[in-house]
Amino acid sequence: MIRLAALLVLASVTAASAQPEPTRAPQPAWVASALKFVPPGKVAGHAIRTDAAALTGILPVFPANADDPKSPGSSFDIAEVLVVTLQRSGDFFEAVSATVRLRQADDVGPLQSTADRDLMQQFEDWNAKLAANAAKLPAGTVPCELGAYSIDRGALNVRAEPSVKARVLGTLPPRYKFRSKSEAAPPEGYTTEFKIIGFKDGWFLIEGAEPPGKKYEHQPSDYPKTAPKPYPGRGWVAANKVGANFANGATRMGGLFQAPNADAAWSRVVDRHGNEIGPDSSPDRILACSGLWALVEKSGQRGWWRHLCSNQVTNCS
């Protein structure tokens, strides 16, 4: 079921790449006066709604350490919101009090001005299915589903447990170069691709590793018979040996979120050339994951991005 959902979502994401990039309206003016009501240990996200008639505003809040790899946030948690009482101050509203409660199903608003709400919902449904299947993973494993590849210069060990002392089940070959018939083949060769299905204590649980570069060949016979064969089963690899590319997650691009939620605070991030990050770039490090979100580092900034892929010949739009 998850694989079918993944295929459906990826098809929709590709179609969505032709749409304008999702953007976000500025925060309402009352948010600045509401920040003093944010509880200790929490940070404000992007306001969900302003109800002028009822003189209330809804402001989501998230754990302040959600972007810390030692305590990564969860895409499966029910977010909390501040229900802010407003009063008029000239032509604007000002926050005068607030209470905290769990976010409810009707706490929605205009998420992003060019985002497709149906596509957003597909990602949410996909995330929910991953949560429902968490019991099938080893105890304490955070379920994820992301495309990735090895960045180890040598053979990457796949271990039975998330520990350097655990038994080695097999290895993933280093970058492999051959006479490829693919016009888009990277000149430095291909890395070994796989799927991340979980995270625990600085380790990713992976499966489905494929021979490096094989899927990009036009015919199976084009691939060398002597090519290295990676361990294809399930096992653990160290997070610092894993790379991926940014993909279109049907949410705002060009930066990172403070928590794994599209309503969390967002910060613009640029690469070394001054370009905003997007499907044409990749994170410098992948630190953790939760559902369809990855906690990454790029250009010295840390935050969450929804949807990573392993495509090595085109961008991950």
C-alpha positions in Angstrom: 0.0 0.0 0.0 2.8 2.4 0.8 4.6 1.7 -2.4 1.4 2.4 -4.4 0.8 5.6 -2.5 4.4 6.6 -3.2 4.0 6.1 -6.9 0.8 8.1 -7.0 2.3 11.0 -5.1 5.5 11.1 -7.1 3.4 11.3 -10.3 1.4 14.2 -8.9 4.6 15.9 -7.7 6.1 15.7 -11.2 2.9 17.3 -12.6 3.0 20.0 -10.0 6.5 21.0 -11.0 5.1 23.1 -13.8 3.0 25.2 -11.4 4.3 28.4 -9.9 6.5 27.9 -6.8 4.5 27.8 -3.6 4.8 31.0 -1.6 3.5 32.3 1.7 1.7 35.5 2.5 3.4 37.6 5.2 2.5 37.0 8.8 -0.5 39.0 10.1 0.5 42.1 12.1 -1.0 40.7 15.3 1.6 37.9 15.4 4.3 40.1 16.7 2.3 41.0 19.8 1.3 37.3 20.3 4.9 36.1 20.6 5.0 37.0 24.3 2.3 34.3 24.9 4.3 31.5 23.3 5.1 28.9 26.1 8.7 28.3 27.2 10.4 25.6 25.0 8.1 26.4 22.0 8.5 28.7 19.0 5.8 30.1 16.8 5.1 29.0 13.3 3.0 30.7 10.6 -0.4 32.0 11.6 -3.2 29.7 10.4 -6.2 32.0 10.6 -7.5 35.4 11.7 -11.2 35.6 12.6 -12.0 39.3 12.7 -15.6 38.8 13.7 -14.7 36.6 16.7 -11.5 38.6 17.5 -9.3 35.5 17.6 -6.2 34.3 15.8 -4.8 30.8 15.5 -1.0 30.5 15.7 0.7 27.1 15.6 3.6 26.4 18.0 6.4 23.8 17.8 9.2 22.5 20.0 12.1 24.9 20.0 14.5 22.0 19.6 12.7 20.4 16.7 15.7 21.2 14.4 18.3 19.8 16.7 19.6 16.4 15.5 19.8 15.3 19.2 16.0 15.8 19.6 14.5 15.9 16.1 10.9 16.9 15.8 8.2 14.5 14.7 5.9 14.8 11.7 3.5 12.4 13.4 2.8 14.6 16.5 -0.4 16.6 16.8 0.8 20.2 16.7 -0.3 22.7 19.4 -1.8 26.1 18.6 -2.2 29.4 20.5 -5.7 30.6 20.4 -5.1 34.3 20.6 -7.6 36.9 21.8 -7.3 40.0 19.7 -8.4 43.6 20.1 -8.5 46.4 17.6 -5.7 48.9 17.7 -6.4 51.5 15.0 -6.5 49.7 11.7 -4.8 46.6 13.1 -5.3 43.8 15.7 -3.2 43.3 18.8 -2.9 40.2 20.9 -4.1 40.6 24.5 -4.2 37.0 25.8 -3.8 33.5 24.5 -4.4 29.9 25.5 -2.7 26.7 24.2 -4.5 23.6 23.0 -4.0 20.8 20.6 -4.5 21.5 16.9 -7.9 20.5 15.6 -9.0 19.3 12.2 -10.7 22.6 11.4 -7.6 24.7 12.3 -6.8 25.3 8.6 -6.4 28.3 6.5 -4.7 29.5 3.2 -1.6 27.4 3.5 0.4 28.6 0.5 -0.9 30.8 -2.2 0.0 28.6 -5.1 0.1 25.1 -3.5 -2.4 22.6 -4.7 -4.5 21.6 -1.6 -5.2 18.1 -3.1 -1.5 17.5 -3.5 -0.8 18.7 0.0 -3.4 16.3 1.3 -1.8 13.4 -0.6 1.4 14.1 1.2 -0.4 14.2 4.6 -2.2 10.9 3.8 1.1 9.3 2.8 2.6 10.4 6.0 -0.3 8.9 8.0 0.1 5.6 6.3 3.8 5.5 7.3 2.7 6.2 10.9 0.2 3.3 10.7 3.0 0.9 9.7 5.5 2.0 12.4 4.8 -1.2 14.3 6.4 -3.2 11.5 9.8 -1.6 12.1 12.3 -2.3 14.9 11.4 -0.9 18.3 12.2 2.8 18.6 12.5 3.4 14.9 11.0 6.5 13.4 9.2 5.6 10.2 10.4 7.5 7.1 10.3 7.1 3.3 12.9 9.0 1.4 15.1 8.3 -1.7 18.9 8.4 -0.9 22.3 7.2 -2.0 25.7 6.3 -0.5 28.3 9.0 -0.3 30.9 6.8 1.3 34.2 6.8 -0.6 34.6 3.1 0.1 32.2 0.2 0.6 29.5 1.2 3.0 28.7 -1.3 5.7 25.0 -2.2 6.2 24.6 -3.4 9.8 22.1 -5.5 11.7 21.6 -2.8 14.4 22.2 1.0 14.6 25.6 0.6 16.0 29.2 0.5 14.7 29.6 -2.7 16.8 26.7 -4.5 15.1 27.1 -7.4 12.7 27.7 -6.4 9.1 25.0 -7.8 6.8 26.6 -6.7 3.6 28.0 -3.7 1.8 27.0 -1.0 -0.7 29.7 -0.4 -3.3 31.4 3.0 -3.7 30.8 5.2 -6.7 31.0 3.1 -9.9 32.0 4.3 -13.4 31.3 2.4 -16.6 30.8 3.0 -20.3 27.2 4.1 -19.9 24.8 4.5 -22.8 22.8 7.1 -20.9 23.4 10.6 -22.3 22.9 12.1 -18.8 25.3 9.8 -17.0 27.4 11.7 -14.5 31.1 11.8 -15.6 32.3 10.7 -12.2 30.1 7.6 -12.2 27.0 6.5 -10.2 26.5 6.0 -6.5 24.4 3.2 -4.9 20.8 4.2 -4.4 18.3 2.9 -1.8 15.2 3.8 0.2 15.4 5.1 3.7 12.5 3.6 5.7 13.5 4.6 9.3 15.7 6.5 11.6 17.2 5.9 15.1 20.0 7.5 17.0 22.0 8.9 14.0 21.4 5.8 11.8 19.1 5.2 8.8 17.2 2.0 8.3 17.4 1.2 4.5 16.3 -1.4 2.0 16.1 -2.0 -1.7 19.7 -1.0 -2.7 20.2 -1.1 -6.5 23.4 -1.7 -8.5 24.9 1.7 -9.1 23.6 3.2 -12.4 21.8 0.1 -13.6 18.3 1.6 -13.7 19.5 4.5 -15.9 20.5 2.2 -18.8 18.2 1.8 -21.7 18.5 -2.0 -21.9 19.5 -4.5 -19.1 22.1 -5.8 -21.5 23.8 -2.3 -21.5 24.8 -2.8 -17.9 28.2 -4.6 -17.2 27.8 -8.1 -16.0 30.9 -7.6 -13.8 29.3 -4.5 -12.0 29.3 -4.6 -8.2 26.2 -6.0 -6.5 25.1 -4.2 -3.4 23.4 -5.8 -0.4 19.7 -5.3 -1.3 18.1 -6.3 2.1 17.1 -4.3 5.1 19.8 -2.9 7.5 21.3 0.1 9.1 23.8 2.7 7.7 25.3 5.7 9.5 23.6 8.9 8.7 26.8 10.7 7.8 27.4 8.3 4.9 24.0 9.1 3.2 23.2 11.7 0.6 20.1 12.7 -1.5 18.6 15.5 -3.5 15.9 18.0 -2.7 12.6 17.1 -4.3 9.3 19.0 -4.7 7.4 18.3 -1.5 4.4 20.4 -2.4 5.4 23.1 0.1 7.5 26.2 0.0 10.9 25.8 -1.6 13.9 28.0 -1.3 14.5 27.4 2.4 14.1 25.1 5.4 11.4 24.7 8.1 12.1 24.8 11.8 10.0 21.7 12.4 8.6 18.9 10.1 5.4 20.8 9.4 4.4 23.1 6.6 3.1 25.6 9.1 6.4 25.8 11.0 8.7 28.9 10.8 10.6 29.0 7.5 14.0 30.5 6.7 15.5 31.2 3.3 18.7 29.2 2.5 21.0 29.8 -0.5 23.8 27.7 -1.9 27.4 28.9 -2.4 26.4 30.5 -5.6 23.7 32.6 -4.0 20.8 30.5 -5.4 17.8 29.5 -3.3 17.8 25.7 -2.6 15.4 23.6 -4.6 15.2 20.4 -6.7 18.4 21.4 -8.5 20.4 21.1 -5.3 21.1 18.7 -2.5 21.7 19.0 1.3 25.2 19.0 2.6 24.2 16.6 5.3 21.1 14.5 6.2 20.8 14.4 10.0 17.4 12.7 10.7 14.0 11.9 9.2 10.4 11.7 10.2 7.8 10.5 7.7 8.4 12.3 4.4 10.5 15.0 6.1 14.3 15.1 6.4 16.3 17.2 8.9 19.2 18.5 6.8 22.0 21.0 6.9 22.8 23.3 3.9 25.2 26.2 3.8 25.6 26.1 7.6 21.9 26.3 8.2 19.8 23.5 9.7 16.1 22.7 9.1 13.5 20.4 7.7 12.7 19.7 4.0 9.8 17.6 2.8 10.7 14.9 0.2 14.1 13.8 -0.9 15.0 11.7 -3.9 18.0 9.8 -5.3 17.8 10.7 -9.0 21.3 11.1 -10.4 20.6 12.2 -14.0 17.9 14.9 -13.7 16.5 17.1 -10.9 13.9 15.8 -8.5 11.0 18.0 -9.5 
